[in-house]
Amino acid sequence: MSEMRILHVVGRMGQGGAETWLMNVLRHIDRDRFHFDFLVHRTRPGEFDDEIRSLGSAIHIIDSYRNPPRYAAALLSLLARHPCHAIHSHVNFYSGYILGLAKLLGIPGRIAHSHTNVPTAGDSPWRTVYRHTMRAALHATATCGLGTSSAAVRALFGPDWQTWGKYAVLPIGYDFARFAHIGPETRTATRRALGLADSHVVIGHIGRFVPAKNHEFLVDLARASQARGRRDHRFVLVGDGERRSDIERAVHARGLAHSCLFTGQRRDIAELLSAFDVLVLPSLWEGFGIVVLEAQAAGLPCVISDRVSGEVIVRDDLVVRRPLGRVDAWLDALDEMRARRVSSPERAWTVMAASQFGIERHVQRIECIYTSELARTTA
């Protein structure tokens, strides 16, 4: 094996934040030195699958993750056919089991990556035991642990993560150059395509319809907006997921269908952000919140919950954090922030590209991690 071969383990290569980050890395890493393949746990194809294959990477499916013995046998068979230098696992606590298998199979590099800070309060006794068992397994088997924020690192590796010496925060990397072509004409064209008028105040949200994203709060915002007589407000909800039909029903039940637009899954995120006046992110928890980076690159002001890490903020003038609670306070914040929208965002992305989140600097860090990690573990 001339190049370093890394097997990334993910649930599915859909359009989530972790997957978007991973695709940015794949596009920019030196693929002559580092070869990525992907192990997924879902049979349903991911939105990035075709591009992954076009870049020379393979996608392997093992959907028996709920059956540990069968999963172990399938992983052994896969690695016998497709050996690798390292396994980089992105599946939260299940990484403890995967990296344990990797150690037994003699894989030298074993990297666990945390992309979320799911709260543990209210966990069942079984879930608590599972979490502690998998964390102990990670301590014993991972050669390196990474997290998108300090909260994400702490959530997976524990409050004493710094004492282990092998865990670190690795800020997300993003290719902000995709915002270089965004201008006033993009905003006009995208609004027109969405059926939005120039006079509309567009409050946007981008994210999967899952409990963490707290779409119910968006419905409350839309209802409070109408109660204030803000007939020009339009809420645009981008994404798909298990809770979408529930949220759509709630919107219709409250008579808000005229002010709420559901776009489904979209790939044109930069264009959509150009059409918004404010981004709102009332998440109950977030590992990081990559869409806030994207919004800042578009010069778009954001109102986000205080459950989203402050580490995502590069431009204090464009992002404000608010505790989840009074809807009226959030509406006031939306009114305040929309006035801060950058009128000429053509160069806003360059500020982000020069930050620690710029993809070139980030990929250099990833390459150094792989090189040093694999050199150390194979010495």
NORLIN-V385729 format. One line per field, one symbol per residue. burial: 1 if it has 24 or more other C-alpha atoms within 12 Angstrom, else 0. A space follows every 10 residues. Layout:
# NORLIN-V385729
burial->???
This chain:
# NORLIN-V385729
burial->0001111111 1111111111 1111111110 0001111111 1000010110 0100101111 1100100000 1101110110 0111111111 1111111111 1110101111 1111111100 0000000000 1001111111 1111111111 1111111100 1000011111 1111111111 0110011101 1001010001 1111111111 0111111111 1111110000 0011111111 1001001100 1000010011 1111100011 1111111111 1111111111 1111111111 1111111111 1111100111 1101001001 1011101101 1100111111 1110111111 1110111011 101100000
